[in-house]
Amino acid sequence: MSTPEIIALDAALEISGEDITLRREFGIGDSQTVADVTVRAQILSGSRTKGPEDKVLVGNTAQQTAMVIISPTPILAAGWPGVDMTGQFVDPQIPRRGDLVNIAGTWKHVEAAEGIKTNNVVCRIEMRTLG
């Protein structure tokens, strides 16, 4: 369902967002499969999102957090992530901890995600990523 808030977010992301890939992995070893979807996103990184997880690992190698804002529209249109193999109820349009996101060629882990609702409809998704 499209609301005025979703329509406005989709338009803003089309103008000023960038393409990223969301990935959910299912299974282990040789039986592992992945579900990918490309979405437009606004990436907020640097000092605006500095969190306790930001740290230098070795030498100049650092892990950084980023806030990623996306719309539910492409997720719902693609039917991502498909069947939930865990048997737990999961809102399919909300990425979850452990999912991956490819931002500018770098895979990062989703640490947290929240669906922002207006009148009980998810109209914006905010994720915190680390990597």
C-alpha atoms as a printed R data frame, in Angstrom:
    type eleno elety resid chain resno      x       y      z
1   ATOM     1    CA   MET     A     1  0.000   0.000  0.000
2   ATOM     2    CA   SER     A     2  1.374   3.406 -0.984
3   ATOM     3    CA   THR     A     3  0.827   6.287  1.374
4   ATOM     4    CA   PRO     A     4  1.799   9.946  0.821
5   ATOM     5    CA   GLU     A     5  4.798   9.354  3.097
6   ATOM     6    CA   ILE     A     6  6.012   6.375  1.046
7   ATOM     7    CA   ILE     A     7  5.483   8.238 -2.235
8   ATOM     8    CA   ALA     A     8  7.490  11.205 -0.913
9   ATOM     9    CA   LEU     A     9 10.305   8.970  0.368
10  ATOM    10    CA   ASP     A    10 10.473   7.042 -2.921
11  ATOM    11    CA   ALA     A    11 10.742  10.325 -4.858
12  ATOM    12    CA   ALA     A    12 13.435  11.704 -2.539
13  ATOM    13    CA   LEU     A    13 15.489   8.496 -2.723
14  ATOM    14    CA   GLU     A    14 15.201   8.459 -6.513
15  ATOM    15    CA   ILE     A    15 16.692  11.958 -6.648
16  ATOM    16    CA   SER     A    16 19.319  11.842 -3.911
17  ATOM    17    CA   GLY     A    17 19.744   8.183 -2.972
18  ATOM    18    CA   GLU     A    18 22.082   5.481 -4.184
19  ATOM    19    CA   ASP     A    19 21.576   1.840 -5.110
20  ATOM    20    CA   ILE     A    20 22.477  -0.746 -2.481
21  ATOM    21    CA   THR     A    21 21.880  -4.486 -2.251
22  ATOM    22    CA   LEU     A    22 20.215  -6.180  0.695
23  ATOM    23    CA   ARG     A    23 21.075  -9.838  1.219
24  ATOM    24    CA   ARG     A    24 19.645 -12.531  3.461
25  ATOM    25    CA   GLU     A    25 21.424 -15.864  3.651
26  ATOM    26    CA   PHE     A    26 19.589 -19.128  4.288
27  ATOM    27    CA   GLY     A    27 21.075 -22.485  5.219
28  ATOM    28    CA   ILE     A    28 24.688 -23.447  5.805
29  ATOM    29    CA   GLY     A    29 27.544 -24.896  3.814
30  ATOM    30    CA   ASP     A    30 26.706 -26.328  0.392
31  ATOM    31    CA   SER     A    31 22.982 -25.831  0.944
32  ATOM    32    CA   GLN     A    32 23.300 -22.078  1.507
33  ATOM    33    CA   THR     A    33 21.159 -19.838 -0.672
34  ATOM    34    CA   VAL     A    34 20.830 -16.079 -0.760
35  ATOM    35    CA   ALA     A    35 18.013 -13.651 -1.426
36  ATOM    36    CA   ASP     A    36 19.108 -10.269 -2.826
37  ATOM    37    CA   VAL     A    37 17.153  -7.125 -3.602
38  ATOM    38    CA   THR     A    38 18.407  -3.794 -4.916
39  ATOM    39    CA   VAL     A    39 16.941  -0.715 -3.245
40  ATOM    40    CA   ARG     A    40 17.578   3.025 -3.271
41  ATOM    41    CA   ALA     A    41 18.999   4.329  0.004
42  ATOM    42    CA   GLN     A    42 20.199   7.407  1.808
43  ATOM    43    CA   ILE     A    43 23.456   6.599  3.587
44  ATOM    44    CA   LEU     A    44 24.345   8.673  6.638
45  ATOM    45    CA   SER     A    45 27.858   7.953  7.801
46  ATOM    46    CA   GLY     A    46 30.751   9.584  9.557
47  ATOM    47    CA   SER     A    47 30.436  11.681 12.702
48  ATOM    48    CA   ARG     A    48 26.636  11.861 12.468
49  ATOM    49    CA   THR     A    49 26.325   8.152 13.170
50  ATOM    50    CA   LYS     A    50 29.402   7.502 15.275
51  ATOM    51    CA   GLY     A    51 28.555   4.768 17.715
52  ATOM    52    CA   PRO     A    52 30.287   2.673 20.333
53  ATOM    53    CA   GLU     A    53 30.972  -0.004 17.701
54  ATOM    54    CA   ASP     A    54 33.244   2.305 15.653
55  ATOM    55    CA   LYS     A    55 36.767   1.070 16.267
56  ATOM    56    CA   VAL     A    56 40.149   0.580 14.707
57  ATOM    57    CA   LEU     A    57 40.764  -3.139 14.278
58  ATOM    58    CA   VAL     A    58 44.394  -3.319 13.142
59  ATOM    59    CA   GLY     A    59 46.575  -0.462 11.908
60  ATOM    60    CA   ASN     A    60 44.411   1.734  9.683
61  ATOM    61    CA   THR     A    61 41.626  -0.815  9.233
62  ATOM    62    CA   ALA     A    62 38.439   0.429 10.860
63  ATOM    63    CA   GLN     A    63 34.858  -0.688 11.231
64  ATOM    64    CA   GLN     A    64 32.347   2.107 10.931
65  ATOM    65    CA   THR     A    65 28.652   2.370 11.536
66  ATOM    66    CA   ALA     A    66 26.291   3.889  9.003
67  ATOM    67    CA   MET     A    67 22.610   4.753  9.210
68  ATOM    68    CA   VAL     A    68 20.798   3.565  6.088
69  ATOM    69    CA   ILE     A    69 17.311   4.812  5.206
70  ATOM    70    CA   ILE     A    70 15.239   2.853  2.677
71  ATOM    71    CA   SER     A    71 11.660   2.542  1.498
72  ATOM    72    CA   PRO     A    72  9.618  -0.643  1.806
73  ATOM    73    CA   THR     A    73  8.426  -0.281 -1.819
74  ATOM    74    CA   PRO     A    74 11.162  -2.273 -3.654
75  ATOM    75    CA   ILE     A    75 11.279  -4.910 -0.910
76  ATOM    76    CA   LEU     A    76  7.568  -5.596 -1.198
77  ATOM    77    CA   ALA     A    77  7.652  -5.464 -5.009
78  ATOM    78    CA   ALA     A    78 10.434  -8.075 -5.106
79  ATOM    79    CA   GLY     A    79  8.873 -10.305 -2.455
80  ATOM    80    CA   TRP     A    80 12.172 -10.185 -0.567
81  ATOM    81    CA   PRO     A    81 13.405 -12.221  1.211
82  ATOM    82    CA   GLY     A    82 11.079 -15.000  0.131
83  ATOM    83    CA   VAL     A    83 10.196 -17.861  2.472
84  ATOM    84    CA   ASP     A    84 11.436 -17.513  6.045
85  ATOM    85    CA   MET     A    85 13.182 -20.775  6.824
86  ATOM    86    CA   THR     A    86 13.450 -20.164 10.572
87  ATOM    87    CA   GLY     A    87  9.768 -20.775 11.261
88  ATOM    88    CA   GLN     A    88  9.612 -17.558 13.283
89  ATOM    89    CA   PHE     A    89  7.291 -14.693 12.457
90  ATOM    90    CA   VAL     A    90  9.334 -12.028 10.742
91  ATOM    91    CA   ASP     A    91  7.974  -8.893  9.114
92  ATOM    92    CA   PRO     A    92  9.329  -9.618  5.635
93  ATOM    93    CA   GLN     A    93  9.831  -5.983  4.693
94  ATOM    94    CA   ILE     A    94 12.152  -5.256  7.641
95  ATOM    95    CA   PRO     A    95 15.786  -6.369  7.342
96  ATOM    96    CA   ARG     A    96 17.054  -8.067 10.489
97  ATOM    97    CA   ARG     A    97 20.283  -8.373 12.414
98  ATOM    98    CA   GLY     A    98 22.640 -10.593 10.468
99  ATOM    99    CA   ASP     A    99 21.420  -9.548  7.019
100 ATOM   100    CA   LEU     A   100 24.018  -7.976  4.764
101 ATOM   101    CA   VAL     A   101 24.015  -4.730  2.804
102 ATOM   102    CA   ASN     A   102 26.372  -3.865 -0.042
103 ATOM   103    CA   ILE     A   103 27.170  -0.153 -0.016
104 ATOM   104    CA   ALA     A   104 29.510   1.081 -2.760
105 ATOM   105    CA   GLY     A   105 31.009  -2.387 -3.205
106 ATOM   106    CA   THR     A   106 31.541  -3.129  0.491
107 ATOM   107    CA   TRP     A   107 29.464  -5.688  2.380
108 ATOM   108    CA   LYS     A   108 28.361  -4.535  5.836
109 ATOM   109    CA   HIS     A   109 26.331  -6.304  8.516
110 ATOM   110    CA   VAL     A   110 22.909  -5.089  9.545
111 ATOM   111    CA   GLU     A   111 23.125  -4.564 13.301
112 ATOM   112    CA   ALA     A   112 19.594  -3.239 13.815
113 ATOM   113    CA   ALA     A   113 16.603  -2.266 11.689
114 ATOM   114    CA   GLU     A   114 13.317  -0.612 12.480
115 ATOM   115    CA   GLY     A   115 10.182   0.003 10.462
116 ATOM   116    CA   ILE     A   116  8.864   3.516 11.011
117 ATOM   117    CA   LYS     A   117  5.072   3.457 10.821
118 ATOM   118    CA   THR     A   118  2.397   6.007 10.063
119 ATOM   119    CA   ASN     A   119 -1.169   4.840 10.716
120 ATOM   120    CA   ASN     A   120  0.111   1.255 11.201
121 ATOM   121    CA   VAL     A   121  1.810   1.165  7.780
122 ATOM   122    CA   VAL     A   122  5.583   0.868  7.473
123 ATOM   123    CA   CYS     A   123  6.562   3.916  5.430
124 ATOM   124    CA   ARG     A   124 10.322   4.076  6.110
125 ATOM   125    CA   ILE     A   125 12.985   1.611  7.219
126 ATOM   126    CA   GLU     A   126 16.059   2.682  9.174
127 ATOM   127    CA   MET     A   127 19.019   0.346  9.542
128 ATOM   128    CA   ARG     A   128 22.284   0.613 11.458
129 ATOM   129    CA   THR     A   129 25.106  -1.178  9.677
130 ATOM   130    CA   LEU     A   130 28.623  -2.072 10.750
131 ATOM   131    CA   GLY     A   131 31.590  -3.020  8.626
